[in-house]
Amino acid sequence: MADNEKAKLKSLLSYWLKHNAEHQQEFQEWVERAGQMGEKDVGKAIASAVKDMAKASKSLAQALKSLTGKEA
């Protein structure tokens, strides 16, 4: 892999991890709001998305670690 492509991939992985964390936080806020609105099924579905995003972030962090040799 060319050095410039490796640097771009490192930047993308770092960005995606940060971006996912922001979304997870926002999603969690909406889990609580949905519950307050009495929309328990909606809250459960959003909570499932939070778990899925955490799993995706774990995979992205592993990719970044493999690329750089360092923890995210």
C-alpha positions in Angstrom: 0.0 0.0 0.0 1.4 3.4 -0.9 2.3 5.6 2.0 -0.3 8.3 1.1 -3.1 5.7 0.8 -2.0 4.2 4.2 -2.1 7.7 5.8 -5.6 8.3 4.2 -6.9 5.0 5.6 -5.5 5.8 9.0 -7.3 9.2 8.9 -10.5 7.6 7.7 -10.5 4.9 10.4 -9.8 7.5 13.1 -12.6 9.7 11.7 -15.1 6.9 11.5 -14.4 5.9 15.1 -15.0 9.4 16.4 -18.0 9.8 14.2 -19.5 6.5 15.4 -19.0 7.5 19.0 -20.9 10.7 18.4 -23.7 8.8 16.8 -23.8 6.3 19.6 -24.2 9.1 22.1 -27.0 10.7 20.1 -28.8 7.4 19.5 -28.6 6.7 23.3 -30.3 10.0 24.0 -33.1 9.1 21.6 -33.5 5.7 23.3 -34.3 7.6 26.5 -36.6 10.1 24.7 -38.5 7.3 22.9 -39.1 5.7 26.3 -40.3 9.0 27.7 -42.8 9.2 24.8 -44.0 5.7 25.5 -42.4 4.3 22.4 -40.7 1.3 24.0 -40.4 -0.7 20.8 -38.8 2.3 19.0 -36.4 2.7 21.9 -35.5 -1.0 21.8 -34.8 -0.8 18.1 -32.6 2.2 18.6 -30.8 0.5 21.5 -30.1 -2.4 19.1 -28.5 0.1 16.7 -26.3 1.4 19.5 -25.1 -2.1 20.1 -24.5 -2.7 16.4 -22.6 0.5 16.1 -20.4 -0.4 19.1 -19.6 -3.7 17.4 -18.7 -1.8 14.2 -16.5 0.5 16.1 -14.7 -2.4 17.7 -14.0 -3.8 14.3 -12.8 -0.4 13.1 -10.6 0.0 16.1 -9.1 -3.5 15.4 -8.4 -2.4 11.8 -6.7 0.8 13.0 -4.6 -1.2 15.4 -3.6 -3.7 12.7 -2.7 -0.8 10.4 -0.7 1.2 13.0 0.3 -1.3 15.6 -1.3 1.0 18.3 -4.5 1.0 20.2 -7.2 3.5 18.9 
